[in-house]
Amino acid sequence: MSAPTKPLDFERLDPAAMRARVEALASSMRRRRSVRHFSREPVDLDVVRRCVEIASLAPSGANKQPWRFVVVSSPGVKKQIREAAENEERAFYGGRAPERWLKDLEPLGTDADKPFLEEAPLLVVLFAQKHGETEDEKHYYVNESVGIAAGFFILALHQAGLATLTHTPSPMGFLGTILNRPANERAFLLLPVGYPAPGCEVPVIEKKPLSEVLVEVR
Ligand SMILES: Cc1cc2nc3c(=O)[nH]c(=O)nc-3n(C[C@H](O)[C@H](O)[C@H](O)COP(=O)(O)O)c2cc1C
């Protein structure tokens, strides 16, 4: 039995339009940076909801869409998350992390203090579902799928004029507890969302040139 199909809604661009489109996206994405200093200014929650919808258009193993986005605006819950994250981060920076890892983090100037977890108007916690509501409902390629959805989300936020950070206080089990998530969900990323604080600075870092990331087999 063959599965039902419908005509593909595909926009074929002429070569000039293709180049213009990709250059516009490149110049926008070059300006995307991880932000660690947020303004307390509120953001339009509907815009963030649309960004979640965009993220949820991502491909996923067997189309299982094994993700949940929990959007937190409650100051009390943000405070709880900050305190729990800082506990983990103090253990991480205070000895749990290997020396090599701490050295690699030096150029970013990060430490165990995470004020942005209360300052950002929203915290979006992305959960990965290892299976559906019951263990019989299998999910496939969960990490790959949720990683792609996260990428869509980060891109959508940036295109919408919002800033974020992919934060991973490790381990992140406290997020499932605080947010009362079911046992099939595991916290994948914690993303503060908002506007950068006035005068926000970011670390000076380099991105690898194309020659280091692209291999062409002709
Ligand atoms: C999976 C992942 C986990 C990350 N975890 C943290 C984190 O816990 N804390 C943090 O400050 N930045 C974290 N980052 C942000 C990276 O440090 C940042 O993306 C990198 O330095 C490049 O900077 P850019 O995003 O401004 O290009 C993480 C990024 C990724 C992709």
The ligand as an SDF file (V2000), in Angstrom:
LIG
                    3D

 31 33  0  0  0  0  0  0  0  0999 V2000
   25.5540   22.6220   22.5650 C   0  0  0  0  0  0  0  0  0  0  0  0
   26.0570   23.9610   23.0640 C   0  0  0  0  0  0  0  0  0  0  0  0
   26.2050   24.1750   24.4170 C   0  0  0  0  0  0  0  0  0  0  0  0
   26.6140   25.4170   24.8910 C   0  0  0  0  0  0  0  0  0  0  0  0
   26.6740   25.6190   26.2470 N   0  0  0  0  0  0  0  0  0  0  0  0
   26.9760   26.8570   26.6990 C   0  0  0  0  0  0  0  0  0  0  0  0
   26.9060   27.1260   28.0870 C   0  0  0  0  0  0  0  0  0  0  0  0
   26.5400   26.2750   28.9030 O   0  0  0  0  0  0  0  0  0  0  0  0
   27.2350   28.3800   28.5210 N   0  0  0  0  0  0  0  0  0  0  0  0
   27.6000   29.3610   27.6520 C   0  0  0  0  0  0  0  0  0  0  0  0
   27.8750   30.4830   28.0990 O   0  0  0  0  0  0  0  0  0  0  0  0
   27.6500   29.1430   26.3110 N   0  0  0  0  0  0  0  0  0  0  0  0
   27.3310   27.9150   25.8260 C   0  0  0  0  0  0  0  0  0  0  0  0
   27.3200   27.6900   24.4700 N   0  0  0  0  0  0  0  0  0  0  0  0
   27.6030   28.8030   23.5560 C   0  0  0  0  0  0  0  0  0  0  0  0
   28.9640   28.6780   22.8940 C   0  0  0  0  0  0  0  0  0  0  0  0
   29.9850   29.0130   23.8160 O   0  0  0  0  0  0  0  0  0  0  0  0
   28.9880   29.6220   21.6780 C   0  0  0  0  0  0  0  0  0  0  0  0
   28.0430   29.1830   20.7440 O   0  0  0  0  0  0  0  0  0  0  0  0
   30.3570   29.6580   21.0220 C   0  0  0  0  0  0  0  0  0  0  0  0
   31.2990   30.2350   21.8780 O   0  0  0  0  0  0  0  0  0  0  0  0
   30.3220   30.4340   19.7050 C   0  0  0  0  0  0  0  0  0  0  0  0
   29.8760   31.7510   19.9320 O   0  0  0  0  0  0  0  0  0  0  0  0
   28.6660   32.3420   19.1040 P   0  0  0  0  0  0  0  0  0  0  0  0
   27.4490   31.4990   19.4240 O   0  0  0  0  0  0  0  0  0  0  0  0
   28.5400   33.7610   19.5830 O   0  0  0  0  0  0  0  0  0  0  0  0
   29.0100   32.2400   17.6510 O   0  0  0  0  0  0  0  0  0  0  0  0
   26.9350   26.4510   23.9750 C   0  0  0  0  0  0  0  0  0  0  0  0
   26.7880   26.2170   22.6130 C   0  0  0  0  0  0  0  0  0  0  0  0
   26.3360   25.0050   22.1540 C   0  0  0  0  0  0  0  0  0  0  0  0
   26.1350   24.8060   20.6770 C   0  0  0  0  0  0  0  0  0  0  0  0
  1  2  1  0
  2  3  1  0
  2 30  2  0
  3  4  2  0
  4  5  1  0
  4 28  1  0
  5  6  2  0
  6  7  1  0
  6 13  1  0
  7  8  2  0
  7  9  1  0
  9 10  1  0
 10 11  2  0
 10 12  1  0
 12 13  2  0
 13 14  1  0
 14 15  1  0
 14 28  1  0
 15 16  1  0
 16 17  1  0
 16 18  1  0
 18 19  1  0
 18 20  1  0
 20 21  1  0
 20 22  1  0
 22 23  1  0
 23 24  1  0
 24 25  2  0
 24 26  1  0
 24 27  1  0
 28 29  2  0
 29 30  1  0
 30 31  1  0
M  END
$$$$
